[in-house]
Amino acid sequence: MPAWHEVLEQVLRDRRSALVGYAALFTLDRRDAEDLVHDAIVRTFARPRALTDVHTAEGYVRSVIRSMFIDSARRRASWRGKVHLLADTGVAPSPENATAAVLDVRAAFAGLAPRERAVAVLRFFDDLTVPEIAHELDLSVGAVKRYLSDATGKLRSALGPDALPDDPELTVVSGRSHA
């Protein structure tokens, strides 16, 4: 059984680029993704854990990436709500155009709120079910369905109606029909 430092070396050597690609789905920026992966690896291996193989370690790092992204987005939102108390920047924030018809997936994901983006990545890239997403993000199944429904609608608006497969788990949300 390899020691934790051997697992760390293997994760860095063999899985780092995949982890950066995964984090970039959340951050939409390669440099930010690299920073997020670095921080997630440090957090993962800073405390003793029973990480005896690269696959378990990678799964744990991915979970930390998701948590750190959501926490960071929450802190930024909180800060934006309070920054006006410190100084008047003279610049009013402009709303993002989340429904622009763009064929670029990166631009479409940029139009999603952080939780919508996290849920969409877990559903469409990690291929998790709604209950699995709820467990991963510590949300109710109903909240996941709501975020996923909103994200799917925004992504279809930006990428076209046929960009995403129909999702049988989302056929009816809040009395509305989603195809």
C-alpha positions in Angstrom: 0.0 0.0 0.0 1.6 3.3 -1.1 2.2 6.1 1.5 0.3 9.4 1.2 3.4 11.1 -0.3 3.6 8.5 -3.1 -0.1 9.0 -3.8 0.4 12.8 -3.9 3.3 12.4 -6.3 1.2 10.2 -8.6 -1.8 12.6 -8.5 0.5 15.5 -9.4 2.3 13.6 -12.1 -0.6 11.7 -13.7 -3.9 13.5 -12.9 -3.0 17.2 -12.4 -3.9 18.3 -16.0 -7.2 16.4 -15.8 -7.9 18.1 -12.4 -7.1 21.5 -13.9 -9.4 20.9 -16.8 -12.1 19.9 -14.3 -11.6 23.0 -12.2 -11.7 25.1 -15.4 -15.3 24.0 -15.9 -16.1 25.8 -12.7 -13.7 28.8 -12.9 -13.8 29.4 -16.7 -10.2 30.5 -16.4 -7.1 28.3 -16.7 -5.0 30.3 -14.2 -7.8 30.4 -11.7 -8.3 26.7 -12.2 -4.6 26.0 -11.6 -4.9 28.0 -8.4 -8.0 26.1 -7.3 -6.4 22.7 -8.0 -3.3 23.8 -6.1 -5.4 24.9 -3.1 -7.5 21.7 -3.3 -4.5 19.4 -3.3 -2.9 21.3 -0.4 -6.2 21.0 1.6 -6.6 17.4 0.7 -3.1 16.3 1.7 -2.5 18.7 4.6 -4.2 16.3 7.0 -3.7 12.6 7.3 -6.3 10.7 5.3 -6.7 7.2 4.2 -5.8 8.0 0.6 -4.1 4.9 -0.5 -4.6 5.1 -4.3 -4.7 7.7 -7.0 -8.3 7.2 -7.9 -9.6 7.8 -4.3 -7.3 10.8 -3.9 -8.5 12.3 -7.2 -12.1 11.9 -6.2 -11.4 13.6 -2.9 -9.6 16.4 -4.7 -12.5 16.9 -7.1 -14.9 17.1 -4.1 -12.6 19.7 -2.5 -12.5 21.7 -5.8 -16.3 21.8 -5.9 -16.6 22.8 -2.2 -13.9 25.5 -2.5 -15.5 26.9 -5.7 -18.9 27.2 -4.1 -17.4 28.7 -0.9 -15.4 31.2 -2.9 -18.5 32.2 -5.0 -20.5 32.7 -1.7 -17.7 34.9 -0.2 -17.5 37.0 -3.4 -21.3 37.5 -3.4 -21.3 38.5 0.2 -18.4 40.9 -0.4 -20.2 42.5 -3.4 -23.2 43.1 -1.1 -21.0 44.9 1.4 -18.4 46.7 -0.7 -20.6 49.8 -1.2 -20.3 50.4 2.6 -16.5 50.9 2.2 -16.2 53.1 -0.9 -18.2 54.4 -3.8 -16.5 53.1 -6.9 -18.8 55.2 -9.2 -19.4 52.2 -11.4 -22.7 50.5 -11.3 -22.4 46.7 -11.9 -23.8 45.6 -15.2 -25.9 42.4 -15.3 -24.5 39.5 -17.2 -26.3 38.6 -20.4 -27.0 35.0 -19.5 -29.4 34.4 -22.5 -27.1 35.5 -25.3 -27.2 33.1 -28.2 -23.6 32.0 -28.2 -22.2 28.7 -29.4 -19.3 28.8 -27.0 -19.8 26.6 -24.0 -17.4 28.6 -21.9 -19.5 31.7 -22.5 -22.7 29.8 -21.8 -21.3 28.5 -18.5 -20.2 32.0 -17.5 -23.9 33.0 -17.6 -24.7 30.5 -14.9 -24.8 31.3 -11.2 -22.2 29.3 -9.2 -24.5 26.7 -7.9 -26.2 26.3 -11.3 -22.7 25.9 -12.8 -21.7 23.3 -10.2 -24.9 21.3 -10.7 -24.5 21.4 -14.5 -20.9 20.2 -14.3 -21.8 17.4 -12.0 -24.7 16.3 -14.2 -23.3 16.8 -17.7 -19.6 16.2 -17.2 -19.5 13.9 -14.2 -22.7 12.1 -15.2 -24.1 12.1 -11.7 -27.8 11.5 -11.0 -29.9 14.2 -9.2 -29.7 12.3 -5.9 -25.9 11.9 -6.2 -25.5 15.6 -6.9 -27.7 16.4 -3.9 -25.4 14.3 -1.8 -22.2 15.8 -3.2 -23.3 19.4 -2.7 -25.3 18.8 0.5 -28.5 20.1 -1.1 -32.1 18.7 -1.2 -33.1 16.8 -4.3 -35.7 19.6 -5.0 -33.0 22.3 -4.9 -30.8 20.3 -7.3 -33.7 19.9 -9.7 -34.4 23.6 -9.5 -30.7 24.6 -10.1 -30.4 22.0 -12.8 -33.6 23.1 -14.5 -32.5 26.8 -14.4 -29.0 25.9 -15.7 -30.4 23.7 -18.5 -32.8 26.5 -19.6 -30.0 29.0 -19.7 -27.6 26.7 -21.5 -30.2 25.8 -24.1 -30.9 29.5 -24.6 -27.2 30.2 -25.1 -26.3 27.1 -27.1 -29.5 26.2 -28.8 -32.4 23.9 -27.9 -30.6 20.7 -29.0 -27.3 21.3 -27.2 -28.3 19.2 -24.2 -30.0 15.8 -24.0 -33.5 15.6 -22.6 -33.3 14.7 -18.9 -36.1 12.4 -17.6 -35.3 13.4 -14.0 -36.3 17.0 -14.8 -39.5 16.5 -16.8 -41.6 18.4 -14.3 -40.2 21.0 -11.9 -42.5 23.2 -9.9 -45.5 22.4 -12.1 -43.7 23.5 -15.3 -42.8 21.1 -18.1 -39.2 21.1 -19.3 -38.4 19.2 -22.5 
